[in-house]
Amino acid sequence: MKNQCLTLTYCTLIFMLFSCCNQSNKNKVFALGTIDSTESKDENLWFSCSLSNANIGYEIDSCNCGDVYTLNDSVFISLSQFIGGEIQGRTVKFSNPECDENYFILMMHQNRFYISSMGPDPVLTDWILYNSPFDTIRYNRDLKGFYIDTISEIEKSKFPTFDTLDFYKAYQKAVGENIELDYVPDIAKSFLYREYERFKENAQEVFGSSSAELHRIILILKKGDSTEKVLIFTYDHFG
């Protein structure tokens, strides 16, 4: 029965991600609630952020969140590690709904594939992703919230096996998109295109500079079999 519930949750989540990524009616939150406090930490400013509206209320300590979009009971949050954006090692506290030991979080993460380049790195976000198993996070009474543990480097590097031709098609698409970017200098685009041309002669050279990295962390707040809220954190590519 537990496996059936997890399968249903996973299928619902995938459908929701697909639907929401194609939605034009997501609401962008220009100010992430209020910035409650700042403190100096490793010469960076760290912000404890909160959001409260009719559908959801939460607070995350020292997360340095980027853009935030809401859609019904779901929140989509971008994280840039360049400015210290992070959810790992942080505590999430909900005020809507107010949580206790009857609530728990199902957590999963996704990994994507990218190719290190002398130009802009092609990041294959529209290709296959690695989907981790769900992990259960229990309510911490002392913290009055849910502590999000750090994902190991081994977990971040996991990726499904794939067909070389499928990879080439995804790589070709990502290269084309990067070459169209207005802010990328022409010389960087030239480097990228030359690397793309070499793929036909020596695919192993491209594979050698390819790797998996963390793409998303997804937190599903549950009470019994009911899904209450969903927080989806998407990491910007750092490179």
C-alpha positions as CSV (number, residue, x, y, z in Angstrom):
1,M,0.0,0.0,0.0
2,K,2.9,2.4,0.9
3,N,4.5,1.7,-2.5
4,Q,1.2,2.4,-4.3
5,C,0.9,5.8,-2.5
6,L,4.5,6.7,-3.4
7,T,3.9,5.8,-7.0
8,L,0.7,7.8,-7.1
9,T,2.5,10.8,-5.5
10,Y,5.4,10.5,-8.0
11,C,3.1,10.3,-11.0
12,T,1.0,13.3,-9.7
13,L,4.2,15.3,-9.1
14,I,5.6,14.6,-12.6
15,F,2.2,15.6,-14.2
16,M,2.2,18.8,-12.1
17,L,5.8,19.7,-13.1
18,F,4.9,19.2,-16.8
19,S,1.8,21.2,-16.5
20,C,3.2,24.0,-14.5
21,C,6.3,24.5,-16.7
22,N,3.9,25.1,-19.5
23,Q,1.6,27.4,-17.5
24,S,1.5,31.1,-18.3
25,N,-0.6,32.0,-15.3
26,K,2.0,31.4,-12.6
27,N,2.2,34.4,-10.3
28,K,5.7,35.9,-9.8
29,V,6.4,37.1,-6.2
30,F,8.6,40.1,-6.7
31,A,9.3,40.4,-2.9
32,L,9.7,37.1,-1.2
33,G,7.4,38.1,1.7
34,T,9.7,39.9,4.1
35,I,13.4,39.6,4.7
36,D,13.4,39.0,8.4
37,S,17.1,39.2,9.2
38,T,20.6,39.4,7.7
39,E,23.9,38.3,9.1
40,S,27.5,38.1,7.9
41,K,28.5,34.6,7.0
42,D,31.6,33.9,4.9
43,E,31.6,37.5,3.7
44,N,28.1,37.0,2.0
45,L,24.8,38.4,3.1
46,W,22.4,35.6,4.0
47,F,18.7,36.3,4.1
48,S,16.0,34.5,6.1
49,C,13.0,34.7,3.7
50,S,9.3,34.2,4.2
51,L,6.2,34.2,2.1
52,S,2.6,34.5,3.2
53,N,-0.5,34.6,1.1
54,A,-4.0,33.0,1.1
55,N,-2.6,29.7,-0.2
56,I,0.6,29.2,1.7
57,G,2.9,30.6,4.4
58,Y,6.5,29.5,5.0
59,E,9.8,30.7,6.3
60,I,13.3,29.5,5.3
61,D,16.4,30.5,7.2
62,S,19.4,31.7,5.2
63,C,18.2,30.5,1.8
64,N,19.0,33.5,-0.4
65,C,16.1,32.6,-2.7
66,G,15.9,34.0,-6.2
67,D,12.7,34.4,-8.3
68,V,9.6,32.9,-6.7
69,Y,6.4,31.9,-8.5
70,T,3.2,30.6,-7.0
71,L,0.6,28.4,-8.6
72,N,-2.3,27.3,-6.4
73,D,-0.7,25.4,-3.5
74,S,2.7,25.1,-5.2
75,V,5.7,27.4,-5.0
76,F,8.5,27.4,-7.6
77,I,11.8,28.9,-6.3
78,S,15.0,29.5,-8.1
79,L,18.3,29.2,-6.3
80,S,21.6,30.7,-7.6
81,Q,24.6,29.2,-5.8
82,F,26.6,32.2,-7.2
83,I,24.8,34.4,-4.6
84,G,24.5,31.7,-1.9
85,G,21.1,30.3,-2.9
86,E,20.6,27.1,-1.0
87,I,17.9,24.9,0.6
88,Q,20.2,22.1,1.9
89,G,21.1,22.4,5.5
90,R,18.2,24.8,6.1
91,T,15.0,24.6,8.1
92,V,11.6,25.1,6.5
93,K,8.8,26.4,8.8
94,F,5.2,26.5,7.7
95,S,2.6,29.0,9.0
96,N,-0.1,28.1,6.5
97,P,-0.8,25.4,7.3
98,E,0.5,25.4,10.9
99,C,2.4,22.1,11.3
100,D,3.0,19.6,14.1
101,E,4.0,16.0,14.4
102,N,1.0,15.0,12.2
103,Y,2.7,16.5,9.2
104,F,5.7,15.2,7.3
105,I,7.6,16.0,4.1
106,L,8.4,13.7,1.1
107,M,11.6,14.9,-0.4
108,M,13.1,13.9,-3.7
109,H,15.7,15.5,-6.0
110,Q,16.4,15.5,-9.7
111,N,19.8,15.6,-11.5
112,R,20.4,17.0,-15.0
113,F,23.3,16.6,-17.5
114,Y,25.6,19.4,-18.6
115,I,28.7,19.7,-20.8
116,S,31.6,21.9,-19.7
117,S,32.5,24.3,-22.4
118,M,34.9,27.1,-23.3
119,G,31.7,29.0,-24.2
120,P,28.4,28.9,-22.4
121,D,27.8,25.4,-20.9
122,P,25.1,23.4,-22.7
123,V,22.7,22.3,-19.9
124,L,20.3,19.6,-20.8
125,T,17.3,20.5,-18.7
126,D,14.8,19.5,-21.4
127,W,16.3,16.0,-21.7
128,I,16.1,13.0,-19.4
129,L,16.6,13.6,-15.6
130,Y,17.6,11.4,-12.8
131,N,14.7,11.1,-10.2
132,S,15.7,10.0,-6.7
133,P,13.6,7.9,-4.5
134,F,11.5,9.7,-1.9
135,D,12.9,10.4,1.5
136,T,10.7,11.2,4.5
137,I,11.4,14.2,6.7
138,R,9.7,14.3,10.1
139,Y,8.6,17.4,11.9
140,N,11.3,18.6,14.3
141,R,9.7,20.0,17.5
142,D,12.9,21.7,18.7
143,L,13.3,23.6,15.3
144,K,9.5,24.0,14.9
145,G,9.9,22.9,11.3
146,F,11.5,20.5,8.9
147,Y,15.3,20.3,8.5
148,I,16.4,19.7,4.9
149,D,19.6,17.6,5.0
150,T,22.5,17.9,2.5
151,I,22.4,15.6,-0.5
152,S,25.7,13.7,-0.9
153,E,28.0,14.2,-3.9
154,I,27.4,10.6,-4.9
155,E,23.7,11.2,-5.1
156,K,24.1,14.4,-7.1
157,S,26.2,12.5,-9.7
158,K,23.7,9.8,-10.4
159,F,22.2,9.7,-13.9
160,P,20.3,7.1,-16.0
161,T,22.0,5.3,-18.8
162,F,21.3,6.8,-22.2
163,D,21.6,6.3,-26.0
164,T,24.3,8.3,-27.7
165,L,22.0,9.5,-30.5
166,D,19.5,10.8,-28.0
167,F,22.3,12.6,-26.2
168,Y,23.5,14.1,-29.5
169,K,20.0,15.5,-30.3
170,A,19.7,17.0,-26.8
171,Y,23.2,18.4,-27.0
172,Q,22.5,19.9,-30.5
173,K,19.4,21.6,-29.2
174,A,21.1,23.1,-26.2
175,V,24.0,24.4,-28.3
176,G,21.5,26.0,-30.7
177,E,19.8,27.7,-27.8
178,N,23.1,29.0,-26.3
179,I,24.2,30.4,-29.6
180,E,21.0,32.4,-29.8
181,L,21.6,34.1,-26.4
182,D,22.1,37.8,-26.8
183,Y,24.3,38.3,-23.8
184,V,26.9,35.7,-24.8
185,P,30.0,37.2,-26.6
186,D,30.5,36.0,-30.2
187,I,34.0,34.6,-29.3
188,A,32.3,32.3,-26.6
189,K,29.8,31.2,-29.2
190,S,32.6,30.3,-31.6
191,F,34.3,28.2,-29.0
192,L,31.0,26.4,-28.3
193,Y,30.3,25.7,-31.9
194,R,33.8,24.3,-32.6
195,E,33.3,21.9,-29.7
196,Y,30.0,20.9,-31.1
197,E,31.6,20.2,-34.5
198,R,34.2,18.0,-32.9
199,F,31.5,15.8,-31.4
200,K,31.0,14.2,-34.8
201,E,34.7,13.2,-35.0
202,N,35.3,12.4,-31.3
203,A,32.2,12.0,-29.2
204,Q,34.3,10.8,-26.2
205,E,35.9,14.2,-25.9
206,V,32.5,15.7,-25.3
207,F,31.5,12.9,-22.9
208,G,34.7,13.4,-21.0
209,S,33.7,17.0,-20.2
210,S,30.1,16.0,-19.3
211,S,28.7,15.4,-15.9
212,A,25.5,15.2,-13.9
213,E,24.6,17.9,-11.4
214,L,21.7,18.8,-9.0
215,H,18.7,20.2,-10.9
216,R,15.8,20.4,-8.4
217,I,14.9,19.6,-4.8
218,I,11.2,18.9,-4.4
219,L,9.5,19.1,-1.0
220,I,5.9,17.7,-0.7
221,L,4.2,18.6,2.6
222,K,1.8,15.8,3.6
223,K,-0.7,15.1,6.3
224,G,-1.7,11.5,6.1
225,D,-2.5,10.7,2.5
226,S,-3.3,14.4,1.7
227,T,-0.8,16.6,-0.1
228,E,-1.0,20.0,1.5
229,K,1.7,22.1,-0.2
230,V,4.6,21.6,-2.7
231,L,7.9,23.6,-2.8
232,I,10.1,23.1,-5.9
233,F,13.6,24.5,-5.7
234,T,15.4,24.7,-9.1
235,Y,19.2,25.4,-9.1
236,D,20.7,27.7,-11.7
237,H,23.7,26.2,-13.5
238,F,26.9,27.5,-11.9
239,G,29.3,27.8,-14.8
